[in-house]
Amino acid sequence: MKMTRRTLLVGAGAGVIGVLLASCTPEPAPTPTPDRSPSPTPTGGGPAPVAFARSAWSTDPSALGAASFTPVGVQSASRDALATSIRDRLFFAGEATDADAPGTMAGALRSGTRAAEELLAAAGAGERVAIVGAGLAGAAAASRLASTGLVLTVFESRDRIGGRVQSIVDDELWPVPAQLGGWLIGADDTDLSEQLNALDIRTGVLETPMWISAEGEVAAPSTQPIADAITAAQALPADISLAQALADAGADPAEPGLAALLAYVAASAGPDADQASSWFPPMLPPDARTAVLGDLGAVLAQLVDGVKVSLSSAVSRVAYDDAGVSLGIATGESLSFDRVIITVPLGVLQSDGIEFAPKLPFAQRGAIAELGMGFIETVWLRFDEPLIDTEATIWHAVGGDQKIRTWFNLAPVTGDAIMVGIVGGADAAEFAALDDAAARAAAMAALATFMQPAAA
Ligand SMILES: Cc1cc2nc3c(=O)[nH]c(=O)nc-3n(C[C@H](O)[C@H](O)[C@H](O)COP(=O)(O)OP(=O)(O)OC[C@H]3O[C@@H](n4cnc5c(N)ncnc54)[C@H](O)[C@@H]3O)c2cc1C
């Protein structure tokens, strides 16, 4: 096994400073990296990208998916069960525990603050507390607990903080950071918006759609059939899938316009229509999306400012009783705490990546087993010139067999010829399995749809 040094970040009031410890730990999970050598001739014709970056969250062992969803037949109350603390020693946070906005950055942030409040209500002065995971939920919990007198340590399996938020900052390649995870915020995400404003992080609004088929531009498909199908399904005695609800309502999920719309839903929420519940359906993407165009790492860094963060420190075992919690770190160390907040993704909990002793109660295990982990992947491409002359910022491919059907064109808002593809569901899992050359070729082939003479 290749060995690397463990990094311990120790906050020192004015900022987070890195202190390298010399102990050996397994190499952290591979994280998506920008490709500095795009191939000169893309498959599918058209101009070659001058920068390329892609994600592979579906196969990343620290994520094993992108966003939790509620599968057919599952109650959203499962999220409350997952969020329930155990013996006032173990607390749970992370987007999957937020029933209001699961699968989102806002939900993750809120869950971290909620778990921290629950822990504070149980904790005594000066107790030793650990947080497992330094994504938005873990960072929000750390921020709430930082100045409370508790002795706090965050354990993170990767060699960076942020989890499913990752801004690639590279001024040579990307005029705006390439965002490989969460980066679009909703109108209700006031906490995140306030933090972005306070840190002076740039945002831009993407709201002008363009729907393109092989014949050229077509009318936007109506979202009404989906809304009607959900309403009808919610009157049934038992839950059915969104795909079944559409079929029962006389709509054909394979019809090109509806299929393109459902691809956008999957790329925004994670599940395909045949997996998603009609009773607790994925949210339809709003017309206007606010995109973060700056470094989201600054938000994370501010939240954990002053907190001890141990990077490349995967927690492999959590042993708990009425007296406290012992954490087994993958390096072999075992450390004792009074209370612990677990924020790892649902995909990690489902994979048995962490052994709990004793086993978690049925309520938690049931929730972990029945909630779904959806797949979303993203690909960023920068060109010397915009691919086509348009003010449209959200492009949809109607028909055809390309996997990546939804694209954000950042040129109108940033002035840079950057295209961002998003893909969800089973197509995302397939995309994650591609190597970089094949992923780039798939992206270029998908973009060729929009460069046909009829489209332009
Ligand atoms: C491609 C993609 C696009 C998305 N788009 C959006 C969007 O536009 N808008 C939006 O609101 N949301 C979006 N999301 C969802 C959003 O990013 C997540 O909901 C949110 O970031 C999850 O935060 P979290 O803290 O719950 O989990 P995470 O960020 O996953 O944090 C959990 C942390 O635990 C760590 N960990 C895992 N296992 C261990 C272990 N054994 N020991 C120690 N640490 C461990 C992980 O490395 C990670 O850092 C997107 C997600 C993806 C992947």
The ligand as an SDF file (V2000), in Angstrom:
LIG
                    3D

 53 58  0  0  0  0  0  0  0  0999 V2000
  -22.0950   16.4710   -8.8160 C   0  0  0  0  0  0  0  0  0  0  0  0
  -22.9250   17.0500   -7.6920 C   0  0  0  0  0  0  0  0  0  0  0  0
  -23.6930   18.1580   -7.9210 C   0  0  0  0  0  0  0  0  0  0  0  0
  -24.4510   18.7050   -6.9000 C   0  0  0  0  0  0  0  0  0  0  0  0
  -25.1500   19.8450   -7.1570 N   0  0  0  0  0  0  0  0  0  0  0  0
  -25.7490   20.4660   -6.1340 C   0  0  0  0  0  0  0  0  0  0  0  0
  -26.2730   21.7620   -6.3380 C   0  0  0  0  0  0  0  0  0  0  0  0
  -26.1200   22.3300   -7.4260 O   0  0  0  0  0  0  0  0  0  0  0  0
  -26.9080   22.3630   -5.3020 N   0  0  0  0  0  0  0  0  0  0  0  0
  -26.9950   21.7730   -4.0780 C   0  0  0  0  0  0  0  0  0  0  0  0
  -27.5750   22.3800   -3.1600 O   0  0  0  0  0  0  0  0  0  0  0  0
  -26.4690   20.5490   -3.8480 N   0  0  0  0  0  0  0  0  0  0  0  0
  -25.8290   19.8970   -4.8470 C   0  0  0  0  0  0  0  0  0  0  0  0
  -25.2350   18.7070   -4.6210 N   0  0  0  0  0  0  0  0  0  0  0  0
  -25.3790   18.0620   -3.2900 C   0  0  0  0  0  0  0  0  0  0  0  0
  -24.4730   18.7190   -2.2470 C   0  0  0  0  0  0  0  0  0  0  0  0
  -23.1790   18.8820   -2.7720 O   0  0  0  0  0  0  0  0  0  0  0  0
  -24.4400   17.8100   -1.0330 C   0  0  0  0  0  0  0  0  0  0  0  0
  -25.7740   17.6100   -0.5750 O   0  0  0  0  0  0  0  0  0  0  0  0
  -23.6450   18.3740    0.1480 C   0  0  0  0  0  0  0  0  0  0  0  0
  -22.4190   18.9190   -0.2630 O   0  0  0  0  0  0  0  0  0  0  0  0
  -23.4430   17.2450    1.1510 C   0  0  0  0  0  0  0  0  0  0  0  0
  -22.7560   17.7200    2.2950 O   0  0  0  0  0  0  0  0  0  0  0  0
  -22.5470   16.7360    3.5130 P   0  0  0  0  0  0  0  0  0  0  0  0
  -21.7030   17.4340    4.4990 O   0  0  0  0  0  0  0  0  0  0  0  0
  -23.8520   16.1860    3.9430 O   0  0  0  0  0  0  0  0  0  0  0  0
  -21.7420   15.4800    2.9080 O   0  0  0  0  0  0  0  0  0  0  0  0
  -20.2840   15.4620    2.3130 P   0  0  0  0  0  0  0  0  0  0  0  0
  -19.9680   16.7370    1.6440 O   0  0  0  0  0  0  0  0  0  0  0  0
  -20.1770   14.2330    1.5040 O   0  0  0  0  0  0  0  0  0  0  0  0
  -19.3630   15.3740    3.6220 O   0  0  0  0  0  0  0  0  0  0  0  0
  -19.1250   14.1450    4.2760 C   0  0  0  0  0  0  0  0  0  0  0  0
  -17.6300   14.0680    4.5410 C   0  0  0  0  0  0  0  0  0  0  0  0
  -17.3440   12.8190    5.1960 O   0  0  0  0  0  0  0  0  0  0  0  0
  -16.1050   12.3510    4.7130 C   0  0  0  0  0  0  0  0  0  0  0  0
  -16.0240   10.9270    4.9960 N   0  0  0  0  0  0  0  0  0  0  0  0
  -16.5820    9.9090    4.3100 C   0  0  0  0  0  0  0  0  0  0  0  0
  -16.2740    8.7380    4.9060 N   0  0  0  0  0  0  0  0  0  0  0  0
  -15.5120    9.0490    5.9850 C   0  0  0  0  0  0  0  0  0  0  0  0
  -14.8880    8.2760    7.0060 C   0  0  0  0  0  0  0  0  0  0  0  0
  -14.9900    6.9360    7.0300 N   0  0  0  0  0  0  0  0  0  0  0  0
  -14.1600    8.9080    7.9450 N   0  0  0  0  0  0  0  0  0  0  0  0
  -14.0260   10.2570    7.9370 C   0  0  0  0  0  0  0  0  0  0  0  0
  -14.5970   11.0420    6.9900 N   0  0  0  0  0  0  0  0  0  0  0  0
  -15.3410   10.4400    6.0390 C   0  0  0  0  0  0  0  0  0  0  0  0
  -16.1520   12.6950    3.2400 C   0  0  0  0  0  0  0  0  0  0  0  0
  -14.8700   12.6920    2.6580 O   0  0  0  0  0  0  0  0  0  0  0  0
  -16.7920   14.0760    3.2650 C   0  0  0  0  0  0  0  0  0  0  0  0
  -15.8220   15.0980    3.3390 O   0  0  0  0  0  0  0  0  0  0  0  0
  -24.4580   18.1200   -5.6220 C   0  0  0  0  0  0  0  0  0  0  0  0
  -23.6800   16.9900   -5.3800 C   0  0  0  0  0  0  0  0  0  0  0  0
  -22.9080   16.4620   -6.3940 C   0  0  0  0  0  0  0  0  0  0  0  0
  -22.0220   15.2850   -6.0900 C   0  0  0  0  0  0  0  0  0  0  0  0
  1  2  1  0
  2  3  1  0
  2 52  2  0
  3  4  2  0
  4  5  1  0
  4 50  1  0
  5  6  2  0
  6  7  1  0
  6 13  1  0
  7  8  2  0
  7  9  1  0
  9 10  1  0
 10 11  2  0
 10 12  1  0
 12 13  2  0
 13 14  1  0
 14 15  1  0
 14 50  1  0
 15 16  1  0
 16 17  1  0
 16 18  1  0
 18 19  1  0
 18 20  1  0
 20 21  1  0
 20 22  1  0
 22 23  1  0
 23 24  1  0
 24 25  2  0
 24 26  1  0
 24 27  1  0
 27 28  1  0
 28 29  2  0
 28 30  1  0
 28 31  1  0
 31 32  1  0
 32 33  1  0
 33 34  1  0
 33 48  1  0
 34 35  1  0
 35 36  1  0
 35 46  1  0
 36 37  1  0
 36 45  1  0
 37 38  2  0
 38 39  1  0
 39 40  1  0
 39 45  2  0
 40 41  1  0
 40 42  2  0
 42 43  1  0
 43 44  2  0
 44 45  1  0
 46 47  1  0
 46 48  1  0
 48 49  1  0
 50 51  2  0
 51 52  1  0
 52 53  1  0
M  END
$$$$
